[in-house]
Structure formats: C-alpha cells, structure tokens
C-alpha cells in the first residue's frame, strides 16, 4: 500500500485525536509516551484543535502523518524545534539548535513495512530545510525497556549520547539518541 508522508493540517484535529488515542492504547504506550489514554481521551475538542493548529504551521513544531490511499492515517511523528539558548521541553538550556522527534507511532498492521523510515525521512527533511533556526542535530528519547524502538533508531542512524532522563513514573530511564545534520 502506498502512503503519502505529509504535515498535519489544522482542520484535521479529529483524525489527529483518533491516531493519538490509538497510539496511547498500544501495548507499548507505557514506555513510549509521556501521556495516557485516560488523560488524552478526557481532553476537550478545543485541546485537539489547538494541537492540530500548532502542529501544522510555523517553524517551532511540525507533525507528519503517513496517509494511505483510503485517507486512513497509518502513523505519525512530530518534530519540536529547540532553538539555541532556549529551554527544551524538560526545562534545560539548549546549547545548539536541534530538532526533537516525539510521538513516534505506526499502527500495528503497518509495522515492519518501511513506513517508519518514510516518516523519519519526511520529518528530518523538514527539520534540515529550516533556515532559521538552522538545526545542527536531531534527537529523541527512547525508554530503556523498548528494545524494538532502540533498534529502529540505530538502524535509522541515531546513536546513543550517554544522556539519560527519568521521564516516566516507572523509575526507569529514557536514553537520548541523536543524528547529526548531513
């Protein structure tokens, strides 16, 4: 099946909500996302409308989806732009302008088909195309108990930096991985 990788549009908030809830219902969600299905499903429509609006324009965040010929969204990844000198999403000072990939999800039936690679290619192409700020690296965090995701990220060219973060309530760490600008 042929999928198109493209940015989310602001008026697609319902589809964005459905895909996010599917991601949070996935068995890997507790080690993959910093949110729960219960929390996300309780959000009002205005939350999803604002989220889609933010993810569809500007140079600070962009969310990409893999859309099938039937219009179904099979997967997603978002890129947060962290400017040099600003605080990142954890409140730490950013030393060099970077992209931060978050919210990586592909529906079970499309895993292993190359769709995640296409989503990453689209996200990184957008990130590297930014003129201001000019990004020097892309990073992501992956839970230490998520070997499948770690293996994919290594295959995609990401390497561990040695930085860890306690991002979930399970007492386990997330590992930072990065890829430099080509």
N, C-alpha and C positions, 0 to 999 in steps of 0.2 A: 504494500500500500504506500502510495506517495504522499508525504506530508510536506506542508509548507511551514517554514520557520519564520515567524514574523512577530513584531511587537503587539502587545495588547492594545486595543483601542478603548477609550474612556467609556463608550456606551456598552461594553461587553462585561459589565460588572457581574451579571448573573452567571455567565459562564466561568468567570474568574472565581466566584464564590463556590460554584459546584466543583471545580477542579481542586481548589484548596481543601474543601471538605473531603474529597476523595483521597487526597494526599494524607490528611490527618487521620483518616480511617484505616490507612495502610498499616499492616503489622509492624513495619519498620519506623513508623512515626515517632514512637517514644525516644528513639536515638537519632532521629533525623531532623526534627523540627522543634523549635522553641515555642510551641503552641500546642493546644489540644483541640480535638474535635468539639468537645463540650464548650470550650471558650469561644471558638470561632463560630460555631453554629448559633450562639446566642447573640452575635453582633447584629445590629440593625442594618437595614439596607443602605443607609447613609454611610456606614463604615465601608461597605464594599464599593459603593460609588466613588468615594474619596480615594480608596486604594487603587481602583482602576484608573482614575484620573491621574494620580501621581505616577503610576507605572507606565503611562502612555505618552508622556511628553517631557521635554526638558532634558538636562544633562546630569541630573542627580540620581535618577533611578530609571531603569527600563526593564520591563518584564517581557519575556519571549514565550511564545507557545508554539507547539507543534500541532498544526491543524490538518486534519485529514480531509479527503475529497468530500466527505459527507458533512463536514463542518464540525465534527467532534474534535475536542482538544485531547490529545494523547499524552501531552507532557508540558513541562514548563521549567524555566529557570529565570531568576531575576538578578539584575546587576545593580548594586549600590555603588555609587561613586563616592569615594572618600578622598577629599581634597587635602593636599599637604597643609599642615598646620591646624586642620580642623580636628574635631573629636570624631572617632569612629563610633559605630553603633554600641560599643561597650563603654564609651566614655574615655578611651585612651587617645592621646595625641597621635596624629598620623604624621610620620616622618617623610613619606613620599607619596605622591598622588597614586591611588590604586583603585582597582575595581574589586568589589567583594561580591562573589557569587553566592546566592542564597536561594532557598526554596526549591531546590532541585527535586523534580518528581516526574516519573514516567509511569503511566498505568501499567499494571502487571502484564497485560497481554501484549504490550509493545516493548517490554524489556528484552535486551539482547538482540535487537533489530538494527542497531546503529542510530536510533532516534536521539539518545542522549548525546552522542557525539555531534549530531547536527545541531541540537540545541546549544551546546557549548560553543560550537563554531560560530553560530549566529550571535550569541551573547558577546563572545570575545571580539568578533569583527566590529560590533558596535562600539565596545569599550575602546579598542585600539584606534577607532576612527575619530574619537573626540579630540578636538584641537585644544580645548580649554575645559577642564584641566587636562594636560597631556599625562596619561596614565603610564606608570613605569612597570607595574606588575598587576597581576590578578591573584586574589587569594580566596580561600574558602576554609571553612572549618568542618571537620568530619569527626563523628563520635568514635572513640577508640574501640567500641564494640560494633562497628559497622564495617567489617572487612570487605564486603561486596563494593560498597561505595569507595573505600580507600583504593581498592584495586582498579576501579574505573578511573579515578582521578590520576593515579600513577600512569595508567595507560594513555590518558589524555595529556600527559606531560607535566603534571603537577608534582612537586617534590615537597617533602616534609621540611618545615623550617626549624623545628625544635620548640616552637612556641605552643603552649597548651593553654586551654581555658576551661574553667568549670562552668559550663553553660546550661547544664541540666541539673535537676534535683536528685539525680541518682548517685551523686558523688563520684562519677566517672568523668574523664576529661574528653574534650574535643581537641583534635590536633589541627594546627594550621598547616595548610599546604599552599604553595604558590607556583606561579608560572610567570616568567619574565616576558616583557614585551618583545615580540620578534624583531 
